[in-house]
Amino acid sequence: MKAFIPSVLFVAIAASFTVQAATPANTLVIAQSLDDTSSFDPAQGFELTTVQAFNNLYQRLVQSDPHNPIDLKPTLAKSWEAGADNRSLTFTLDPNATFASGNPLTADDVIFSLSRVVRLNLEPSFVLTQLGWNDKNVDDLLTKIDDHHVKISWTANVSPSFVLSLLSAPVSSIVDSKLVKENAKGDDLGHGWLSNHSAGSGPYKIRTYVPHEVLVFDANPTSPEGAPKLKTILFKNVPSPAARRLLIEQGDADMARNLGADQMAALAKTKNVKALAIPYASLYFLQFNAKASPALGNPAFWVAARYLFDYQGIAHDLMKDNFQVHQAFLPEGYLGALNDNPYTYDPAKAKAILEKAGLKNISFTISTSNQPPYLDIAQALQASFARGGVTVKLDPGLSQQISTKVKVHDYDAYMTSWGPDYFDPNTNASAFAFNPEDGSKTLAWRANWSIPALNKLTLAAIAEPDQAKRVADYRQLQRDVQKNSPFVIGLQAKSLIAVRDNIQGYVQGINPDMVFYSKVTK
C-alpha cells in the first residue's frame, strides 16, 4: 500500500495496524477519497470532503439541529432579534466563546468573516450575495454595536427567517479574524493560508493536510461546544472503494466513507462492522451543456433523455435499493418537494421524440468522477442511451478536475450529484432554476441555460411570507425544470458508510454538511 504521508505520526499509526490490526484508542481513522478537495477555506470549500469538515472545524452564529434540520439552534450567537423593518437582525454573541487560538470571539470576527466571503467572490459566495450584499455595500450592512452585539442588514426582498437559514450555511462559518489577518498575503484576506489551515472555534483544528494523501485534525479542548471525545481524526485518502472496504474489514480503519453498493452488500455480512445507509438530501442527475452542440441545446433532446435514463434499473438493480427514484430538484423531506415521478425508461418513445425533432446520429461525452457511484451510474447511462440510438462516451477523472472543466463550460454532459447548502427549498431552487445576470455560477449557469420567468419566480418564492403560497411556487418551479430543462434528475441517494462496531456517538444529518465527529468514542 502506498505511504500516504512521510511523517512520524503516520509511521506510528501504520505500525499499530500491522501489529494490532486495530487503530489507536485516541484516534478515529477514516478511509475515504480526498481527491475532490479544493480548499479548506469556508469561503471556497464547496465539495463533499470540505463541507463535511466545516462543522468540525468552525461554528456559525446559528446552526441546524441534525436531528431536526428546520430547527435553528443558537451557536456562537446566544440570541437574536429581527428589526422592525424586517431587513435586519441583531445578534447577541456568546461572551465566553473563544477560537482554537485562544482569541475571544467578537463582533469584528463576524463582520470580517461574512464580508470576506463577499469580497473573495468564490463559488459559495452566492449563498450570501442573495441578500443584496456586494463589495461596495457590505461594510454598511454589517454593523458593530459593541464587542458582543452585531447588526446584520440586507437590501434584498427576503424574510428574516430566510436570512437565518443562510447564516447557518457552511460558507457563513465565523473565522478568527486576528489569526487570519496575521497570515494574509497581500490582499488575499488569508485565503491562501486557510486553504490548508483552520481558524475556527469548532471541536477540531487542522494539524496537517497533504493534498491527495492525508488530512489530520487535532482536538480543540476549548471549543464553545465542549472538548471532543477523541484527540485525533486521521482521514486517509484511499481512492479505491475496494481498498476502503478492505481497511474497514481488517480493522485498519474505524470508518469508511463513499462506498458503493457492492461494498455495502459485502460489509453487511462482515463481523464487527456496521454498514449504514443514512437518509441523505443528495440528488443525482445528468446535466447537459446547452451550448455544447445544437442537439444538446434542443429541448426535444432533453425530453428524449428523460426516457433514456433507466431509473428503476439504476436505483434497484445497480444500487441495490440504496438509492430511490426521485425526479424533482427538491429532495424528499423538504418543504414543497414533489415526489411524483412522471418519467420511465422507454427507449422506443425516446427514439420517436428524436425522430420527430429531426435529431439523428447524436453523440456526446459524459464527464464524471471516477468514484462510486458516479462512474457506475454513468456506465449504466451509456448502455441505456445506446438502446435509444444515442452514442455516449465517458470521461471519468478526479472529482476536482472534472468539476473545474464544468465550471468553465468545457464539457458535453455531467453526471453528478447536488446537496443542499442550507435547510430551505431555495437552496436548490436557486441552483437549478436560477441564472441571474450577476454571474453567479449556479447549476443553471453551468448548464448555459436561463429562463427569465423562472428567475422571477425563484425570487418571488423567497420573499413570499405565506407558507402555502411559497410551497405552490416551489412546486411550479420543480414542474417547469422537470418538464423542460437540461437537467435529467433521476435519483435521491443515501450516504453509504461503514463503521467498526466499537464506534459510538457518530452523528450525521440529512444535509451533506451535517457530519459531526466530536461525540465519537471507541
N, C-alpha and C positions, 0 to 999 in steps of 0.2 A: 504494500500500500504506500502511496506517495506520502512523504513527510510534509505536513501541511504548514508548519512554521518552525524555523530553526531556533528554538528557544528552550531554555531550561524548563520552563513550565510545561511545554508540550512533551519534551522528552520524559519528564517525570510521570506525566499522566499516561503516556504511551506505555511506559514500563509497567504501570499498575494494571493496564489492560492485559498485558501478556501474562503477568504472574497471577493476578487475582481474577481475571475475567470479570472485573467489576470496576465501576468508576469511583473516584474518591468521594468520601462521605459528605464533604462540604461543597461539592461541585456538581452542577447539573450539566451534563454533556448532551448536546443536541446535534443530531446529524441532519443536515438539510442542504439545499443548494443556496449559496450566497451570490450566485452569478448575476442576479437581477439588480444588485445594489448600485446606485449612482452616488449617493451621498447620505451621511447621517445628520446633515443639517435639516431640521424640520421645515425650513423654508424651501427645501428642494426635494427631500426624500419622498417618493410617491409610489414606491414599489412594495411588494409584499414583505420582503425582508426588513425594509426600513420602517414601514408603518407598524409592523409587529414589534419593533424595538422601542418605538417612541413612548408607549405607556409605561415602559420600564425605566426609561432614561429621563423623562420630562413629565411635568404636570401642566394642566391648563387651569384657567380660572374656574371653569365648571367642566364636569365630565359625566358621561353616561354611565349609569349602573349597568354592568354587563348582563345582569340577570333580568333587567327591565330597561332597555336602552332609551325608551322615551322619557325616563325619569332622570333629569339632570341633577347631579349632586354638587354642592359647593366643594371646591377643592382648594386651590390657592386663594380663592375668594371665600369669605365667610358668609357673605350675604350680598344682595344687590337690590336696586330699586329702579324702576322704569321712570323716565321723565314724563311730565305732563303732556308733552308734545308727541310722545311715542317715537321719538327719534334719538333717544339716548338711554343709557344705563349707567348708574353709578355703583361701583363695586367697593365693598369694604374688604381689604386684604387681611389675610391671616398675619397678625403682627409677630408671630413666633416662627414663621416659615423661613427656612434658610436653604441655600443651594448646597450642592455637594462640596463646593469650595469653602463653605463657611460664610460666604457673603449673605447678608439678610435680603429677603425679598422686599422690594419697594415698588411704588408706582412707576418709577423710572424704568424698571425692568419690563413691566407690562407694556409701556409705551414703546420702548426700544424694540421689544420682541415683535409686536404687531406691525409697527411701521417698517421694520427692516424687511418683512415679507413683501410688503407693497413695493419698496424701493428695489429689492433684488429682482422682483418681477419674474420669478422662476415658475415652473409648471403649476404647483399648488396654489399660487397667489390668487388665482381666480376665485378661490373659496372666500377670500376676504374682500377682493375688489368688487364683489357683488353688492357690497354696502355703499358703493359710490366712492370708495377711497381711491386716491391716486397719489403719486409722489408730490403733487402740488398742494393737496388739501389735507393730507393725513395728519400733519402736525397740528392743524387747527381743530381736528376732530377727536384727538386723543389728549385729554387734559388731566394734568396732575393737580389734585386738590390739596393733598399733603402726602406724606410718605406711604400712608396706608389707605388712601382713597383715590380712585381714578375714575374719570368720567369718559365713557366711550360713546361717541355720537356718530351718526351716519346721515347721508343725504338720500339714499335710495328709498323707494317706497316699499319698505318691508317692516314686519312687526317685530317687537322686542323678543318674542318667543323664537322667531326665526334666527335672530341675531345670536341668541344664546346657543342655538344649535351649531351655528358657525364657529362660535368660540369654543365649542367642545371638540372641534376637529384637530387632528394631529398638527396641522400647519399653525395652529394657534398656541402651540406649546410656548411656555414662558422660559426664556433663556436668561442666564446670568449675564447681565449687560456689562458689568465691570470686567469679568473674565474674558468675555468675547472681545471687548474693545482692546484689551491688553494683547490679544493675539491677532488683531486685524492687520491686514497688509494693504496699504493704500486705502482705497475707498471700497474694499470688498466686504465691509461690515462683519468681518470674521468668517466669511463663508468658506474660504479655503481651509482654515483650521477646523471648523466644525464638520467638515466632510468626513473626518476620521477621529474626531474627539467629541466629547459631550460637555454640556454646561447647563445641566438641569438640576431639578430637585427631586427627581424620581428615586426609586429604591435602588437603582443601579447606575453606574457610570462606566464609560468605555475605558478599558485598560489598554487593549491592543486591537487594531484592525489591520489585517493584511488582505487586500482585495483578492477575491477568488480562493482564499486559503482558510482564514480563521478570524473569528471575532470573539473577544473576551470581555465580559462585564465583571466589574468588582462591585461588591455591596456598598451602598451609601447608608451607613447606620444612622445618619442624622436626617434622613428624608422625613418630611412632614407626615407622610402616611405611616411611618414607623420603619424600623430596620427590617430588611428581608430575612427570610429564614436561612437561606444558603449564602455562603460567602462569594461564590464564583459561578458564572454561567459561561460555558465554552461552546460556541457554535462552530462546528467543523463543516467546511464546505465539502460535501460529498455529492458530486453531480449525478451519480448513478443511483436511481431508486432501488435497484437490486442490491447495491452496496449498502445503502441505508438500512434496508431490511436485514442484511446480514449483521450489521453492527448492533442493531437493537436485539436481534435473536441471541447473539453471543454475550450480551451484557456490556459491550464496549461503548454503548451509548444509552442514555436514560430515556431519550425521546427521539423519534424520527418523524420529520415533517415532510410534506409534499410527496406522499406516497401515491402509487397508482392502485387501481382496483385489484390487480393481480397480487401485489404485495399485501394488500389488506386481507384478501381472501386467505393467503398463506399464513399470515400472522394471527388470524382469528383462531388458528389451531395450535399456536405456539405456546408452550408452557412459560409462565412468568411474564407474559406480555399481554397488554390490553390494547386491542385495536379499536380506535374511537372514530366514528363518523359524526362530526359535530355539525348541527344545523348552521348554515352559512348564507349570507346575503350576497353571494358571488354569482354573477351571471356569465355564461359562456356563449359567445356569439361569433358570427362571421361578419366582418366589416369590409366593404368594398371601397376602393378609392374611386370616386365617381368621375375623376378626371384622368384616370389611368388609360382609358380607351373608350371609344364610343359605346361599345357593348356594356362595359361595366358601369357606365353612367346612365344606361337606359332603364327606366322604371319597369319595363316589361321583363328585363333580365332579373331585376330584384325579386319580382313576383315569382318567376320561374325558380329562382334559387330557394325560395321558401318551400317548394315542393321537392327539392333535391337534397334537403337536409334530413337525414334519417334519424329523426328524433328518438323514436322508441328503440331502434337498434342500438344507438349510442348509449342512451340512458340505462336501458335494462340489460342488454347483452354485453356491450363493451365495458360499461362502467359498473356492471353488476349491482344495479339499483343504488349505487352511491350518489347518483345524480337523479334529478327528476326533470321531466319536460316542463319548460316554462318559457312562454313566447312574448312576454311583455317586459318593459325596461324597469319596472319596479318589482323587486323580489317579493315573494310571498312573505307576509308578515309586516309589510309596510303599509302605511295609510294610503288607501286608494288603489292598491295593487290589483291588476287584472289577473285572474287565474284561469281564464278560459284559454284554450289552445286551438285556434281555428285551422291550423295547417297540419297536414300529414304528409308523409313521404309518398310521392306519386310521380315517378319519372315520366309516365305517359302524359300526364297533364302538363308537366313542365315542358316536354317536347312540343306539345300543341301550342303553348303560350309563346315559345321561342319562334316556332314556325310562323305563327300569325304576325309576329313583330318583324319578320324578315331577318332574324338573327341566326347566323349559320357559322359553323366551324369556330365556335368560341373556345378560347384557351386562355387561362390565366394562372398565376402562381400564388399560392397561399404561403405567406410568411408566418412563422410561428416559433414559439420557444421549443427548444429540444427537450424540455422537461415534461414529465407526465402531469396532467393528462393531455396537454396541448397537442403534442405530436401524434398521440394515439387518435385523438378526435380528428385532426387534420387528415390523417391517413384514411380514416373511415369516410370523410367527406370526399376525398379523392375518388374512392370507389363508388360512392353514391351519386356523385355528379357524373361519373363516366356512364352510368346506366341511363342518364338523360342526354347523352351525346355531348357532354361538356368535358373538355380535357383540362385536368388540373395537375400542375406541377407543385412540388413542395420546396420551400426554402426554410429549413429549420436552422436555428442558431441560438447563441446565448440570448437570454431574455433582454438584457440591456442593449445588445447590438440590434436586435430586431426592433425593439421599441424606438431606438434612435432613428432607424430608417423610416418608421411610420410617422414620426414627428416631423420629418422633412418631406413627407408625401412620396417617398421612394419605395413604393410597393403597389401591388395589384389588389391583393386581399389579405386580410389579417385575421387569423384565428386566435382569439384572446379571451380574457375574462375582465370583468369590471366589478369592483366592490365599492360600496358607498363610502363617502368621506365623513359623513355625519348622519345622525338618525333623523332624517327628514326627507320626504319624497322629492324635494327639489334637488337633492344631491345627484340623482340620476336623471331627472328631467333636464337639468342644466347641462348635462353631459351629452345625452342622446338627441335632445330636441332643440338645443340652443346653440347658435353660431353667431354671436354678436359681431359687430364691426370693429370692436376694440382689440381684436387679435387674440382673444382668449382661446387657448388651444384645447378646446373641448373635443369630445369624440366626434361630434358633427363637423368640427373644423378639420380634424384629421381625415375624415371621410370626404372632404371637399364638397360638403352638402349643406345647404341652408334654405330654409323656408321662412320668410318673414312672418307669416301668420303664426307659426309655432314659436318663434322668438317672442312675439307679442303675448301669446297665451302663457308661456313659461313665466314671464314677468308678472302677468296678472295673477297667477296662482300663488306667488309668494307674498303678494300684497292683499290677498283675499282673507278677511277676518272670519268669515263664516265657514266653518269646517266642512259642512255638507257641500257647499259650492266649490270649495277647494278640492274636495275629493272628485267632484264632477269634472273639474278642469284637468286633473291628472289622468283621469280615465280617458278623456278625449285625447290628450297628448299621447297616451300609450297606444290608443287605437290608430291614430294617424301614423305614428312611427312603425307600428306593427304592420300596417297595410301598405305603406308606400315610403320606403327609406332604404338606404344602402346597408342597413343593419338586419341581419337574419339572427334574431335572438332565439336560442333553442333550449338552453338548459340552465337549471339552478343547481349549484353544487353543494356538497357537504365538504367540510375540511377533514381530510383523511390523515390522521396521525396515529402513532403508536407510542405507548409508554411502557416502561417496565412496571410491574405490579407493585413495587415498593414506593412508587412516586405518588404523593398525595398533595392536594391543595392547588393543583393547576386549574386556572380559570380562563375560559375562552368564551367570548360572546359572539353574537351573530355578525357583527361588522368586522371587516378584516383587521382593523387596528386593535380590536378588543382581545389582546393577548397579555396575560398577567402572570409573571413568574415569582412575584415577591412572597407569596404564601406557600410556595412549593417546599415540601420536606421529603426526605428519603429515609 
